[in-house]
Amino acid sequence: MKIGVLTSSRADYGIYKQLLSKLSKDDRFELVIIVFGMHLLKEHGNTFKVIEKDNFGVIHKVSGMPNKDSEMEIAKGYGNLIINFSEYWSKNNFDCVLALGDRFEMSAAVQAAIAFNLKIAHLHGGETTLGAIDNIYRHQITLASKIHFVSSDIFANRVSDLIESKENIYNVGSLSIDGLEDLRLPKWSSVMKEFNIPAQNFILVTFHSETVDVNKNRKYCNVIYETLEEICQSIHVVITMANADTNGSLYRETSKKLKHNNFDKISLVESFGKENYFSAMKESKLLIGNTSSGIIEAASFGKFVINVGKRQLGRLQSGNVFNVDYNKNKIIKAFRQIIGNPEFIGANKYYKKNTVNKIIEILANERL
């Protein structure tokens, strides 16, 4: 069975990784990894090199990602990706193509596939992020897909409403946290050395742009700067850099300015990679930002999260998440409340056992 896997960023590749590893060793499948988006951009770390190093399968590259992040450039990039993927799909056929998540470039790749009647299997459909335009892209991908791997019953019901059917919807849990108990993470001492992070307590920070109300992003960046500049006086701050979203460069510039003005108190990381990122999450004191990893994965590491703004608004949350507005005083108040607390010991609502194996067997049965 020929399987194509669409990956456009460090984030989705990290989520896929366990699945790709098992698919690559399963004789029932011929695996092709379709690399595009941020993977191919130098300013985002040329992360396609990590995929090449892992050597899970044949790698195909599709260009077209915009280098700038204005609304116009994102729209043009979406169109260019549709054109380039139309050419790609015309020359490459698959029994099934996996698409994960909700980014605009993932939507473009899937939209181009509609005319070729490709069977798309969507992971993490049915979720809601009201503060990000990705909410629309996610639902577009759902409507274009024929198989749906969701992470909770709530999302299964939402997908059912969208596609007006209950068929081919599978609640398998979140792929990224399957098998965490058996995952051998790299030693933190090695990660620190590789990314030049000092040996001291730290918090892990990731902010992406709010893509629904883009005019407020500059204001939000000012809040982030003032807040983290105060926090970094009491604890080291490790920042993972923003994605290539509309106005994402504002957040990247803010992070670089923080580093420049607080050199020894801030560490910037372009791309940890999944295992290194999980090692950082495990060792951190808490997370601050608006990234899905704080909502989906952090609970499994017993970490509290300060979720800022509306980007993740509407997403199912476990009991480890503190929601605050873009307000310096509110963020710092939550920080002080959490920093002295023991680790979160509640359940992760996204967790189910054997997610990877369930997906593989469902894919195998699709061929029958």
C-alpha positions as CSV (number, residue, x, y, z in Angstrom):
1,M,0.0,0.0,0.0
2,K,1.6,3.3,-1.1
3,I,1.3,5.9,1.6
4,G,2.1,9.5,1.2
5,V,2.7,11.6,4.3
6,L,2.5,15.4,4.1
7,T,4.8,17.3,6.4
8,S,5.3,21.1,6.3
9,S,6.9,21.9,9.6
10,R,9.0,20.8,12.5
11,A,5.8,20.5,14.6
12,D,3.9,18.1,12.5
13,Y,7.0,16.0,11.7
14,G,7.6,15.5,15.4
15,I,4.1,14.3,15.9
16,Y,4.3,11.9,12.9
17,K,7.7,10.5,13.9
18,Q,6.7,7.4,15.8
19,L,4.1,6.5,13.1
20,L,6.7,7.0,10.3
21,S,9.2,4.8,12.1
22,K,6.7,1.9,12.4
23,L,5.3,2.4,8.8
24,S,8.9,2.3,7.4
25,K,9.4,-1.1,9.0
26,D,6.1,-2.6,8.0
27,D,6.3,-4.6,4.7
28,R,2.6,-3.8,4.0
29,F,3.5,-0.2,3.2
30,E,5.5,1.7,0.7
31,L,6.2,5.1,2.4
32,V,6.8,8.4,0.7
33,I,7.4,11.5,2.8
34,I,6.2,14.7,1.0
35,V,8.3,17.6,2.4
36,F,7.3,21.2,1.9
37,G,6.5,24.4,3.7
38,M,8.8,25.6,6.5
39,H,11.0,22.5,6.2
40,L,12.5,24.1,3.0
41,L,13.1,27.6,4.4
42,K,16.6,28.5,5.7
43,E,15.2,31.0,8.2
44,H,13.3,28.1,9.8
45,G,16.3,25.9,10.1
46,N,16.1,23.8,6.9
47,T,14.5,21.1,8.9
48,F,14.2,18.8,5.9
49,K,17.8,17.8,6.8
50,V,16.4,16.1,9.9
51,I,13.9,14.1,7.8
52,E,16.7,13.0,5.5
53,K,18.8,11.9,8.4
54,D,16.0,9.8,9.9
55,N,15.7,8.0,6.6
56,F,12.2,6.6,7.1
57,G,11.3,6.5,3.4
58,V,11.5,8.1,0.0
59,I,11.5,11.9,0.3
60,H,9.8,14.2,-2.3
61,K,10.0,18.0,-2.0
62,V,7.4,20.5,-3.2
63,S,8.3,24.2,-3.2
64,G,6.1,27.2,-3.0
65,M,6.2,28.5,0.6
66,P,6.2,32.3,0.8
67,N,9.3,33.9,2.3
68,K,7.3,36.8,3.8
69,D,4.4,36.8,6.1
70,S,2.0,39.6,5.1
71,E,-1.6,38.7,4.4
72,M,-0.9,39.2,0.7
73,E,2.2,37.0,0.7
74,I,0.4,34.2,2.6
75,A,-2.4,34.3,0.1
76,K,0.0,34.2,-2.9
77,G,1.9,31.4,-1.2
78,Y,-1.3,29.4,-0.8
79,G,-2.0,29.8,-4.5
80,N,1.6,28.9,-5.5
81,L,1.4,25.7,-3.3
82,I,-1.9,24.7,-5.0
83,I,-0.3,25.1,-8.4
84,N,2.8,23.2,-7.4
85,F,0.9,20.4,-5.7
86,S,-1.4,20.1,-8.7
87,E,1.6,19.3,-10.8
88,Y,2.9,16.9,-8.1
89,W,-0.4,15.0,-7.7
90,S,-0.7,14.7,-11.5
91,K,2.6,12.7,-11.5
92,N,2.3,10.8,-8.3
93,N,-0.5,8.5,-7.1
94,F,-1.1,7.1,-3.7
95,D,-3.4,4.6,-2.0
96,C,-3.7,7.1,0.8
97,V,-2.2,10.4,1.8
98,L,-1.8,11.5,5.5
99,A,-2.4,15.2,6.4
100,L,-2.0,16.4,9.9
101,G,-3.4,19.5,11.6
102,D,-4.4,22.9,10.3
103,R,-1.7,25.0,8.7
104,F,-2.4,27.0,5.6
105,E,0.2,25.2,3.5
106,M,-1.3,21.8,4.6
107,S,-4.7,23.0,3.4
108,A,-3.2,24.1,0.1
109,A,-1.7,20.7,-0.5
110,V,-5.0,19.0,0.3
111,Q,-7.1,21.4,-1.8
112,A,-5.0,20.6,-4.8
113,A,-5.6,16.9,-4.2
114,I,-9.4,17.1,-4.5
115,A,-9.4,17.2,-8.3
116,F,-7.3,14.0,-8.4
117,N,-9.7,12.2,-6.0
118,L,-6.9,11.2,-3.7
119,K,-7.9,9.5,-0.4
120,I,-6.8,11.8,2.3
121,A,-6.5,10.7,6.0
122,H,-6.7,13.7,8.3
123,L,-5.2,13.7,11.8
124,H,-6.5,16.1,14.6
125,G,-9.6,17.1,12.8
126,G,-12.7,18.5,14.6
127,E,-10.6,20.7,17.0
128,T,-11.2,24.4,17.5
129,T,-8.8,27.3,17.7
130,L,-10.9,30.4,17.5
131,G,-7.9,32.8,17.7
132,A,-6.2,31.4,14.6
133,I,-7.3,31.3,11.0
134,D,-6.0,27.7,11.1
135,N,-9.5,26.9,12.4
136,I,-10.8,27.4,8.9
137,Y,-8.0,25.5,7.2
138,R,-8.5,22.6,9.6
139,H,-12.2,22.3,8.6
140,Q,-11.3,22.6,4.9
141,I,-9.0,19.6,5.3
142,T,-11.7,17.7,7.1
143,L,-14.2,18.3,4.3
144,A,-11.6,17.1,1.7
145,S,-10.7,14.0,3.7
146,K,-12.1,10.5,3.6
147,I,-10.6,9.1,6.7
148,H,-10.5,10.9,10.1
149,F,-8.2,10.1,13.0
150,V,-9.4,12.3,15.9
151,S,-8.2,12.7,19.4
152,S,-11.4,12.7,21.4
153,D,-15.2,11.9,21.2
154,I,-15.9,15.6,21.2
155,F,-13.9,16.1,18.0
156,A,-15.4,12.9,16.5
157,N,-18.8,14.4,16.9
158,R,-17.7,17.7,15.3
159,V,-16.2,15.9,12.3
160,S,-19.4,14.0,11.9
161,D,-21.4,17.2,11.8
162,L,-19.0,18.7,9.2
163,I,-19.0,15.7,6.8
164,E,-22.6,14.8,7.6
165,S,-21.7,11.2,8.3
166,K,-20.4,9.0,11.0
167,E,-18.4,6.8,8.7
168,N,-14.6,6.5,8.7
169,I,-14.1,8.5,11.9
170,Y,-11.8,6.9,14.4
171,N,-11.1,8.2,17.9
172,V,-7.5,7.1,18.3
173,G,-6.2,9.8,20.7
174,S,-3.3,12.1,20.1
175,L,-0.5,10.7,18.0
176,S,2.2,12.8,19.7
177,I,1.8,11.4,23.2
178,D,1.5,7.7,22.3
179,G,4.1,5.6,24.0
180,L,5.7,8.5,26.0
181,E,6.3,6.2,28.9
182,D,8.6,4.1,26.7
183,L,10.2,7.0,24.8
184,R,13.9,7.4,25.5
185,L,14.5,11.1,25.7
186,P,18.0,12.5,25.3
187,K,19.8,13.5,28.4
188,W,19.2,17.1,29.3
189,S,22.9,17.7,29.7
190,S,23.4,16.8,26.1
191,V,20.5,19.0,24.9
192,M,21.8,21.9,26.9
193,K,25.2,21.6,25.3
194,E,23.8,21.3,21.8
195,F,21.7,24.4,22.1
196,N,23.9,26.4,24.4
197,I,21.4,26.5,27.2
198,P,22.9,27.2,30.7
199,A,22.6,24.7,33.5
200,Q,19.9,26.4,35.6
201,N,16.2,26.4,36.2
202,F,14.2,27.7,33.2
203,I,10.7,28.1,31.7
204,L,9.8,27.1,28.1
205,V,8.2,29.8,26.0
206,T,6.6,29.6,22.5
207,F,4.5,32.3,21.0
208,H,2.9,32.3,17.5
209,S,0.9,35.1,15.9
210,E,-2.8,35.6,16.4
211,T,-4.0,35.2,12.8
212,V,-7.6,36.2,13.2
213,D,-7.1,39.7,14.6
214,V,-3.7,40.4,13.0
215,N,-3.7,44.1,13.6
216,K,-3.2,43.5,17.4
217,N,0.0,41.4,16.9
218,R,2.4,44.3,17.4
219,K,0.6,45.2,20.7
220,Y,0.8,41.6,21.8
221,C,4.5,41.5,21.0
222,N,5.1,44.5,23.2
223,V,3.3,42.7,26.1
224,I,5.4,39.6,25.5
225,Y,8.6,41.7,25.5
226,E,7.8,43.5,28.7
227,T,6.6,40.4,30.5
228,L,9.5,38.1,29.6
229,E,12.0,40.9,30.3
230,E,10.7,41.0,33.9
231,I,10.4,37.2,34.3
232,C,13.9,36.5,33.0
233,Q,15.3,38.5,35.9
234,S,14.2,35.6,38.2
235,I,14.5,32.5,36.0
236,H,16.1,31.7,32.7
237,V,13.8,31.8,29.6
238,V,14.1,29.3,26.7
239,I,12.2,30.5,23.6
240,T,11.4,28.3,20.7
241,M,10.9,30.5,17.6
242,A,7.6,31.4,15.9
243,N,6.1,29.6,12.9
244,A,5.7,31.1,9.4
245,D,2.2,32.5,10.1
246,T,0.9,36.0,9.1
247,N,3.0,38.5,11.1
248,G,5.1,35.7,12.5
249,S,8.2,37.8,11.9
250,L,7.1,40.3,14.5
251,Y,7.3,37.5,17.1
252,R,10.7,36.4,15.9
253,E,12.0,39.9,16.0
254,T,10.7,40.3,19.6
255,S,12.5,37.1,20.6
256,K,15.7,38.3,19.0
257,K,15.4,41.7,20.7
258,L,14.9,40.0,24.1
259,K,18.0,37.9,23.6
260,H,20.0,40.9,22.5
261,N,19.0,43.0,25.5
262,N,19.1,40.1,28.1
263,F,21.8,38.0,26.6
264,D,22.6,35.7,29.5
265,K,19.0,35.3,30.6
266,I,17.4,34.2,27.3
267,S,18.1,31.2,25.0
268,L,16.6,31.1,21.5
269,V,16.1,27.8,19.7
270,E,15.0,27.6,16.1
271,S,14.1,24.0,16.1
272,F,14.6,21.5,19.0
273,G,13.3,18.4,17.2
274,K,10.7,16.2,18.9
275,E,12.9,14.3,21.4
276,N,14.9,17.4,22.4
277,Y,11.8,19.5,22.8
278,F,10.2,16.8,25.0
279,S,13.4,16.7,27.0
280,A,13.2,20.5,27.4
281,M,9.5,20.3,28.4
282,K,10.2,17.6,31.0
283,E,13.0,19.7,32.6
284,S,11.2,23.0,32.5
285,K,9.4,24.6,35.4
286,L,6.4,25.6,33.4
287,L,5.3,26.7,29.9
288,I,4.2,30.1,28.7
289,G,2.8,30.9,25.2
290,N,0.0,30.0,22.9
291,T,1.2,26.8,21.2
292,S,-0.8,23.6,20.9
293,S,2.0,21.6,22.6
294,G,1.0,23.3,25.8
295,I,-2.6,22.2,25.4
296,I,-2.0,18.6,24.0
297,E,1.4,17.3,25.3
298,A,2.3,19.3,28.5
299,A,-0.1,17.5,30.8
300,S,1.7,14.2,30.0
301,F,4.9,15.7,31.4
302,G,3.2,17.0,34.5
303,K,3.7,20.6,33.5
304,F,1.4,23.6,34.1
305,V,0.9,26.0,31.2
306,I,0.1,29.7,31.0
307,N,-1.9,29.8,27.8
308,V,-2.0,33.4,26.5
309,G,-4.6,35.0,24.2
310,K,-7.1,33.5,21.9
311,R,-5.0,31.4,19.5
312,Q,-6.0,28.1,21.2
313,L,-9.4,29.3,22.3
314,G,-12.0,26.5,22.0
315,R,-9.5,23.6,22.2
316,L,-10.1,20.8,24.7
317,Q,-8.0,21.4,27.8
318,S,-6.7,19.3,30.7
319,G,-6.5,20.7,34.2
320,N,-2.9,22.0,33.8
321,V,-3.8,25.1,31.7
322,F,-4.2,28.6,33.0
323,N,-5.8,30.9,30.5
324,V,-4.9,34.6,30.5
325,D,-5.2,37.6,28.3
326,Y,-2.3,39.5,26.7
327,N,-1.8,41.5,29.9
328,K,1.6,41.7,31.6
329,N,0.2,41.8,35.1
330,K,-2.0,38.8,34.6
331,I,0.7,36.7,33.0
332,I,3.2,37.5,35.8
333,K,0.5,36.9,38.4
334,A,-0.1,33.4,36.9
335,F,3.7,32.8,36.7
336,R,4.1,33.6,40.4
337,Q,1.2,31.4,41.3
338,I,2.5,28.4,39.4
339,I,6.3,28.6,39.8
340,G,6.2,27.4,43.4
341,N,3.6,24.7,42.8
342,P,4.4,21.0,42.5
343,E,4.0,19.4,39.1
344,F,0.6,18.7,37.6
345,I,-0.6,15.2,38.4
346,G,-3.9,15.0,36.6
347,A,-4.9,13.1,33.4
348,N,-4.2,14.2,29.8
349,K,-7.6,14.3,28.0
350,Y,-5.8,13.6,24.7
351,Y,-4.2,10.3,25.7
352,K,-5.3,6.9,24.5
353,K,-3.2,3.7,24.4
354,N,-1.7,2.3,21.1
355,T,-2.6,5.3,18.9
356,V,0.2,4.5,16.4
357,N,-0.8,0.8,16.1
358,K,-4.5,1.6,15.7
359,I,-3.8,4.0,12.9
360,I,-1.6,1.5,11.1
361,E,-4.2,-1.3,11.3
362,I,-7.0,1.0,10.1
363,L,-4.8,2.1,7.1
364,A,-4.0,-1.5,6.3
365,N,-7.7,-2.5,6.4
366,E,-8.5,0.4,4.0
367,R,-6.8,-1.6,1.3
368,L,-8.9,-4.7,1.8
